[in-house]
Amino acid sequence: MTPRRNAAHRAARVAPLLLLSSLTAQGYVAMTATPLPQTNAPAGIADAGLAARADGSWLLFSGQQASGLFGATFVATNGTWQQRISILNPTPRQQHQLTFDAARGDSVMFGGKDALGNALSDTWVYANNQWSYRPTPSPSARFGHRMCFDAARGVVVLFGGKDDTQTLLADTWTWNGSAWAQASTSNAPAARLEHGMAYDGYRQKVMLFGGDAAAGLQNDVWDWDGASWTQVVVPPVGGQPFGPEARSQHAMGYDAVAERVVVFGGSKAGGTAANDVWAFDGANWVGLFGSTTLSSARARSQAVTAQNGRVQVFGGTANGTFLNDAWELGVPVLPRAFEYGAACIGSGGPLELRLVAGTQAAIGTTLAMRMTGMLSPFAAGVGFYGFSKTSVSGIPLPVDL
């Protein structure tokens, strides 16, 4: 078994493994939250469309402010905001989605709710500092849906939302730069709105978390691989569920440095705004805490992945106040443990070394593993771990593990 090596990990260690260890990780590690200077930022705004572009700038369009809908287009470069004027412009809206389409180098926006509360079904593309309307067959009118760019397949993925009849939606669509196509799925998350979606670059899948469904707020996790949705069953820790509480209206993005999807804030049961931060590695959650936290709990904020690979959060609402501050979430680089290879078959069956559910390969915690296939539960077992399957302490192995 080999943890995934990150540039931050330089030295390999070799140590014996404990057989049938019952110790589990606490599931919490330290993080940092750094305020980002902002100049000439729009007034506090929630449910905005926000996308980080290839040059590191942010593109923002519309959203809700204390005075009503905000209908302008702004670009922020290194925290300095400038309004951009386009010949043709979308109508003001909120609860829409805007995401950067890296395959085509532009930003695509769909849907939302207008000033009269009507759901929208228009598709717009922002390129060369101009908006252009794309009159193409599209998903039905909706708001509260979520979109993200699927880098492995080169398309933008859309899921869910709510329509004008207040019906929750559970359809999946993809945008290839010129047309929408509905995906045929036999298994999908329950219909919902105001969930979170982000592309996990390490696993090359789109991850969905939480949202508001007919049964109430959710905290389930789903993966999209370009063909189907699969629910990720997160193992309990100490016999108890472990992870973020059910919520909606949270910010969600991918930290390319830590190789984790990050969830921040949102609205929990009773409408309570959250201020917690969680990271997901595809199997387990890690709770993040630090001496420096965001200025206030909030919902309806937006997250982007910056050029430095970190997740940055902008705006939202806190206790009825509309915010226009920005923060960078510094997720620690955690080792990633996974199983690989086929074991030898002995008289007791295949000898296997398995990760104990709920444990984490993190400093300050215990990574527990279990050996199976031993002839007797009292038989001794010894194993080794390190950061390479081809060498131990720099000495090449005769064959790869």
Protein Blocks (a to p, Z undefined) as FASTA:
>chain_A
ZZdddfklmbdcdddddehiabdcehiacddddddddehiacddehiacdddfkopacde
edddfkbccfbdcddeehiacddddfbdcdddehiacdddfknopacdeehjdfkopacf
bdcddeehiacddddddddddehiacdddfknopacdeedjdfkopacfbdcddehjacc
ddddfbdcdddehiacdddfklopacdeejjdfkopcfbdcddehjaccddddddeehia
cdddddehiacdddfklopacdeejjdehhiacfbdcddehjaccddddfbdcfbdcehi
acdddfkopacdeehjeehiacfbdcddddddddddddedjddddfkopadddddehiac
dehiacddddehiabfkbccdddddfbfkbgehiacfbdZZ
